[in-house]
Amino acid sequence: MIPTEELKEKLVNAYFTNDLFGRVEVLYKSGDSGSLGSFMFDYSRDELMKQTLVDAGVDEETLISNTETYRRNIISSRNSQIHKVARELAKEMVGINDLELQKTQLAQEIKNTKIELGNKLFDSIKENNEDQDQIFKFKLWALEQEELKNANKETKSKLRKAKTIFDAMSLYNEVLKEGK
């Protein structure tokens, strides 16, 4: 136990540590380095220590006031920690939202690319409709398909005689319809 005169000089704070106001923690300057020391005592049983605190200027009313301040500081510190974690979680969620936005944008880009490719394909077919090399390539491709492999000679002959890609595609479409 610290003598009253020494406690008066070195006392930093004293407050109740439980809701029943039974235990008191006393903080004091320890040594010349300015570090803190502490001790606890049972307020309801240790009359000598209670009197030492009163002599050092800390009565029961001051203890209660110090306890309120101490608890407010702890709650404030915990709230700050909670807010910090909540901000980090919010940042992560924003990151997730950014990813969702990027995903939506990429899906739209893919859709647009498919449309562009489709348009280019249709334009190419239209532009090459009478190109003999392209007609020949389409006929070879069509004759390799199962539907035309199983078709009769007359249908295959019509396909071979087609003069445009559109004519050949039309014949191929008829075979597909008959197969259903």
C-alpha positions as CSV (number, residue, x, y, z in Angstrom):
1,M,0.0,0.0,0.0
2,I,1.2,3.5,-0.9
3,P,1.3,6.1,2.0
4,T,-1.3,8.8,1.8
5,E,1.2,11.7,1.1
6,E,2.8,9.7,-1.7
7,L,-0.6,8.7,-3.1
8,K,-1.6,12.4,-3.2
9,E,1.4,13.1,-5.4
10,K,1.2,10.1,-7.7
11,L,-2.5,9.5,-8.0
12,V,-3.7,9.5,-11.6
13,N,-7.2,8.0,-11.3
14,A,-9.4,5.8,-9.2
15,Y,-12.7,4.2,-10.2
16,F,-15.0,1.3,-9.5
17,T,-14.4,-1.7,-11.7
18,N,-17.7,-3.5,-11.2
19,D,-21.4,-2.7,-11.2
20,L,-21.8,-3.4,-7.5
21,F,-19.3,-0.6,-6.6
22,G,-17.3,-3.1,-4.6
23,R,-13.9,-3.1,-6.2
24,V,-11.8,0.0,-6.9
25,E,-8.8,0.2,-9.2
26,V,-6.3,2.9,-8.4
27,L,-3.8,4.1,-11.0
28,Y,-0.7,6.0,-10.0
29,K,2.6,7.2,-11.4
30,S,5.2,4.5,-10.9
31,G,8.9,5.6,-10.7
32,D,10.5,8.5,-12.6
33,S,9.8,7.2,-16.1
34,G,6.1,8.2,-15.8
35,S,4.8,4.7,-16.3
36,L,1.6,3.7,-14.5
37,G,1.1,1.3,-11.7
38,S,-2.2,0.0,-10.4
39,F,-3.7,-1.9,-7.6
40,M,-7.2,-2.9,-6.6
41,F,-8.9,-3.1,-3.3
42,D,-12.3,-4.1,-1.9
43,Y,-14.1,-0.8,-1.2
44,S,-16.7,-2.3,1.1
45,R,-14.1,-4.1,3.3
46,D,-10.8,-2.1,3.2
47,E,-11.6,0.9,5.4
48,L,-7.9,1.9,5.7
49,M,-7.5,2.1,1.9
50,K,-10.8,3.9,1.6
51,Q,-9.6,6.5,4.1
52,T,-6.3,6.8,2.3
53,L,-8.2,7.7,-0.9
54,V,-10.3,10.2,0.9
55,D,-7.2,11.8,2.4
56,A,-5.7,11.9,-1.1
57,G,-8.8,13.8,-2.3
58,V,-10.9,11.0,-3.7
59,D,-14.2,10.5,-1.9
60,E,-17.1,8.2,-2.9
61,E,-18.7,10.9,-5.1
62,T,-15.4,11.4,-6.9
63,L,-15.1,7.7,-7.4
64,I,-18.6,7.5,-8.9
65,S,-17.8,10.4,-11.2
66,N,-14.5,8.9,-12.3
67,T,-16.2,5.6,-12.9
68,E,-18.8,7.2,-15.2
69,T,-16.0,8.9,-17.1
70,Y,-13.9,5.7,-17.3
71,R,-16.9,3.7,-18.6
72,R,-17.8,6.4,-21.2
73,N,-14.2,6.3,-22.4
74,I,-14.3,2.5,-22.7
75,I,-17.7,2.6,-24.5
76,S,-16.4,5.3,-26.8
77,S,-13.3,3.3,-27.6
78,R,-15.3,0.2,-28.3
79,N,-17.7,2.2,-30.5
80,S,-14.7,3.6,-32.4
81,Q,-13.4,0.0,-32.9
82,I,-16.9,-1.1,-34.1
83,H,-17.2,1.8,-36.5
84,K,-13.7,1.1,-37.9
85,V,-14.7,-2.5,-38.5
86,A,-18.0,-1.4,-40.0
87,R,-16.2,1.0,-42.3
88,E,-13.9,-1.8,-43.5
89,L,-16.9,-4.0,-44.1
90,A,-18.6,-1.3,-46.0
91,K,-15.5,-0.8,-48.2
92,E,-15.5,-4.5,-48.9
93,M,-19.2,-4.3,-49.8
94,V,-18.5,-1.4,-52.1
95,G,-15.7,-3.5,-53.6
96,I,-18.3,-6.3,-54.1
97,N,-20.7,-3.8,-55.6
98,D,-17.9,-2.6,-58.0
99,L,-17.4,-6.3,-59.0
100,E,-21.1,-6.7,-59.6
101,L,-21.0,-3.5,-61.7
102,Q,-18.0,-4.8,-63.7
103,K,-19.8,-8.1,-64.1
104,T,-22.9,-6.4,-65.5
105,Q,-20.7,-4.2,-67.8
106,L,-18.8,-7.3,-69.1
107,A,-22.1,-9.1,-69.7
108,Q,-23.3,-6.2,-71.7
109,E,-20.1,-6.0,-73.6
110,I,-20.4,-9.8,-74.4
111,K,-24.0,-9.3,-75.6
112,N,-22.9,-6.3,-77.8
113,T,-20.0,-8.4,-79.2
114,K,-22.3,-11.2,-80.0
115,I,-24.7,-8.8,-81.8
116,E,-21.7,-7.3,-83.7
117,L,-20.4,-10.8,-84.6
118,G,-23.9,-11.8,-85.7
119,N,-24.2,-8.7,-87.8
120,K,-20.8,-9.3,-89.4
121,L,-21.7,-12.9,-90.1
122,F,-25.0,-11.9,-91.8
123,D,-23.2,-9.1,-93.7
124,S,-20.6,-11.6,-94.8
125,I,-23.2,-14.1,-96.0
126,K,-25.0,-11.3,-97.9
127,E,-21.8,-10.0,-99.4
128,N,-20.6,-13.5,-100.4
129,N,-23.9,-14.8,-101.4
130,E,-22.8,-15.4,-105.0
131,D,-19.1,-16.0,-104.4
132,Q,-18.4,-19.5,-105.8
133,D,-15.7,-20.3,-103.3
134,Q,-17.9,-19.5,-100.3
135,I,-20.9,-21.3,-101.9
136,F,-18.7,-24.4,-102.3
137,K,-17.5,-24.2,-98.7
138,F,-21.0,-23.9,-97.4
139,K,-22.1,-27.0,-99.5
140,L,-19.2,-29.0,-98.1
141,W,-20.1,-28.0,-94.6
142,A,-23.8,-28.8,-95.1
143,L,-23.1,-32.2,-96.7
144,E,-21.1,-33.2,-93.6
145,Q,-24.0,-32.5,-91.3
146,E,-26.0,-35.6,-90.0
147,E,-29.3,-34.2,-91.4
148,L,-27.9,-34.1,-95.0
149,K,-25.9,-37.3,-94.7
150,N,-29.2,-39.1,-94.1
151,A,-31.1,-37.1,-96.8
152,N,-32.2,-38.7,-100.1
153,K,-30.1,-38.3,-103.3
154,E,-32.6,-35.8,-104.8
155,T,-32.1,-33.4,-101.8
156,K,-28.4,-33.7,-102.0
157,S,-28.4,-33.1,-105.7
158,K,-30.5,-29.9,-105.2
159,L,-28.0,-28.7,-102.7
160,R,-25.1,-29.4,-105.1
161,K,-26.9,-27.4,-107.9
162,A,-27.6,-24.3,-105.6
163,K,-26.3,-21.1,-107.2
164,T,-26.2,-18.9,-104.0
165,I,-25.5,-19.4,-100.3
166,F,-29.1,-18.3,-99.6
167,D,-30.5,-21.0,-101.9
168,A,-28.2,-23.6,-100.2
169,M,-29.2,-22.4,-96.8
170,S,-32.9,-22.6,-97.8
171,L,-32.5,-26.2,-98.9
172,Y,-30.7,-27.1,-95.7
173,N,-33.5,-25.4,-93.7
174,E,-36.1,-27.6,-95.5
175,V,-34.1,-30.7,-94.5
176,L,-34.1,-29.5,-90.9
177,K,-37.8,-29.0,-90.9
178,E,-38.5,-32.4,-92.4
179,G,-36.3,-34.0,-89.8
180,K,-38.5,-32.6,-86.9
